[in-house]
Amino acid sequence: FDGSLEGWLCVAISQSCAGPLAAAFLGIDEEETGDEERRSMLIELTNIVCGATLSRLEPSGRLHIHPPVLVESPHHCDSPWLRFPLACGSFDTALRTGAAS
């Protein structure tokens, strides 16, 4: 994201949570979810978390959220991670912000 703040937000979920979360997002049975539904859910979940987080950090800010990019391993996310335990595994997020240049 960029604008009045610049930075990034990383999200990771346990592999065991991808199916149940995708099913819940789409209102379908978990058996009906495939890789595409799981990727779409993670992209949408990332947009939701990023938008909600930034609106609280910078309520009057002008921010542009770039489309999420899926990676196998968030190795570039070197900020501290916050873990949320879920029944199926965990949801983890890391945020790095700075003043716009």
N, C-alpha and C positions, 0 to 999 in steps of 0.2 A: 504494500500500500504506500501511497505517497500523498502529499498535500501539506496541510499544516503540521502533520507528523509524517515521518518516514519510517519504514521498518518492514517486518514480516511477522507472520504468525504461522507456526507449524502445529499440525495436529497429527496424532497417531492413535490408532485404535488397535486393540488386540485382534489378531486374525479371527479368533473365536467369536468376536462381536460383529464382524462385518455382515454376516448373514442375518442375524436377528435384528440389527439396526436397520438394514436395508428393507427387510420385511415390514418393520414397524413404520418406516418412512412412507413406504408405498402402499401399505394396507393390504399386503398379500402374505401368503404362507412363505416361510423361509425356504422351502424346497423350490419355490418358483423364482428365487433370486439366483442370478449368475454374476459373473465378473462385471458386466456392464452396469447392472443395478447396484452393485456394491461400490463401484467407482463413482457412479452418479450420486449416491448417498453421501459418500465421503466429501465430494466436492461441495454439495449443498450444505452439509453440516459445517464444513470449514467456512463457507460464506456467512452462515448464520452466526457462528461463534465470533468471527472477525468483525462483522458489522455490529453485533451487540457489544463487544469489548471496546471497539473504537468509539462508539457513540457514548460510552460512559467515561472513557479517558479524555475525550476531546469533544464535549457536547456541542460546542459552537464551532467546531473545526470544519474545514472543507477538505474532505478526504476522498481519495479514489482507491477503491479496492480492485486490485488486478485479479484476473481469473486465477483460481488455484492451479497449481501444478502438482501432479501426482508423482511421487518418487518412491522407490522401494525402501530406501533408508534415509531418514532425515539427518544425514551426517553434518550438514551445514548449519543446523540449528543448535548453536553452541550456548544458548541462554539456558538458565535453569528451567526444568520442566515441572509442571504441575500435574499430578496424577489424580484422576477421579475413578475410584473403583466402581465397577459395574458388576452385575450378576454374571455376565458372560466373560468378563476380563477387565479391561481398563480403557479409559479415554485419557489421553495425555496431550498437553498443549504447552507450547513455549512461545514467548512474545519478546520481540526486540523492537524498541522504538527509539527515535531520536528526533531532534528538531529538524525541520525541513531546511535544506541548504539553499 
